[in-house]
């Protein structure tokens, strides 16, 4: 494999230049072989960047050389390990896990996510041998961004204080249930949950305007609905707790996925499900079709989530 070596020396008294050039090499993701000797994979971009550092070194009274070298397989493997960004991605993912799209200070929340996005771009820019966690990190970032966008969307229901009331399934059979049309994750999953576990004879209304929801219909996932966001729960979770389903392991894991896509979290399957749902929404002719076919996806996920983890 081909590499570039940057070899430089600077006058010891020029501390400012030494710090500036050290920062430049770190920003490029150079691996340090020893004091004043820096390594990068050889490509058009890295060559230009190292030559820029070399020019700065010369202008600061130093000496520098940019050398192209070739390594055999054992040396290539050793050099490649110097560019492992796994620890950087892991630290970034730990910080993202602390991100709360529902935090009270919206300005600070947006700033936090913006800074996380910049940090990830910096890591990715110097990930010369793409680490498997790069894909995971970008998926998690996209999920967090979607959750924050959902908070900023005025059609999303507000979170109400309190806890879900405990209800009896027998009192909610053969009912008409209503929610906003153009189903997305929480509404789709909630409708599936109602049909599958709460009211097998449920009829659904997809409302253009929730203000005209029929009085005899049970509303869900909109402001003023009988079932919506309560405390830290999205509507799917509210329904789980209301009807005594929260101990079901498969539904617990589904709830984690729904919560992640609706308001943020770190369910690893969330990004993949969102892609599938996006494609389904593009071809589904109406919300009835979306519930029928999206329900099959949720059936499969529920089945998989209900299996022991070591069986997957």
HUVEN-V399144 format. One record per helix or strand. SS is the DSSP state (H for helix, E for strand). FROM is the first residue (numbers start at 0). TO is the last residue. If there is no record, write none. Layout:
# HUVEN-V399144
SS_FROM_TO ; SS_FROM_TO
This chain:
# HUVEN-V399144
E_1_8 ; H_14_26 ; E_30_33 ; E_36_40 ; H_43_58 ; E_62_69 ; H_72_80 ; H_85_96 ; H_105_124 ; H_132_151 ; E_159_159 ; H_168_171 ; E_175_179 ; H_184_197 ; E_202_206 ; H_209_211 ; E_217_219 ; E_226_226 ; E_229_229 ; E_232_232 ; H_234_241 ; H_248_262 ; H_269_282 ; H_286_305 ; H_308_310
